[in-house]
């Protein structure tokens, strides 16, 4: 790492806990690769301190921060401005502080999802068929929004707790989003062009995602946003039957680009070298 000067640009990630975050490794890699005089560090912030912490970023002249669990909703009232995506999702994952010290809240999850899909499943298009999205949390909301923006003609949102999926569909108020039955998942897969798991099932320490991919067309793309483990059982069975399988690490790497470009400038690239570095522990 090169020594910092008096002009070092600073950013970081605000979370509680935050020690597990891969973001410092991602941004540190790019800062080094691009030779930028900057630093990106973890900011462990307990929930009651969130407002002081965010205002402290401005006071210290920090360029901005990523925001992770449990603060993504809590920072909203502290922002001076929300971009359209953050407003629509009710969640901020990227704060940019402008030259006037104004806090701008953004959300790059949907951008990261679509960019990762384009990079790793270049043959996928919204014309391939309906998208089936599993889940009803913040990640499902971001991904449904991104798929709508990309022009997906039909999205089937399927969650164990149906009411959460219905709430997302109602918030978007777009007839292209239909809610399906968790117990009849197979029937949603028949003509699908994309299957996305946004639930925590299949993550290390969580129950497995038990799903029979037999009805899924051979040209459908399967994307798991879980990345611990990197190859989930869902991705393995997709790959074994010939579907293109896209892992969840890429979404994290791609969403990081928006913040990096705002805080530090430059054109950070999601490369194999970055993936290896980030996975290097
Ligand atoms: P995030 O905001 O990160 O997307 P979340 O709000 O905690 O996370 O959502 C977790 C998702 O995993 C939800 O869709 C949840 O389903 P419920 O809405 O029914 O809780 C899903 N999930 C977690 N454990 C599950 C399980 N054992 N079976 C089915 N779905 C599960």
Boltz pocket constraint, residues with backbone or C-beta under 6 A from the ligand:
constraints:
  - pocket:
      binder: B
      contacts: [[A, 134], [A, 135], [A, 136], [A, 137], [A, 138], [A, 139], [A, 140], [A, 159], [A, 160], [A, 161], [A, 162], [A, 164], [A, 198], [A, 199], [A, 200], [A, 201], [A, 207]]
      max_distance: 6.0
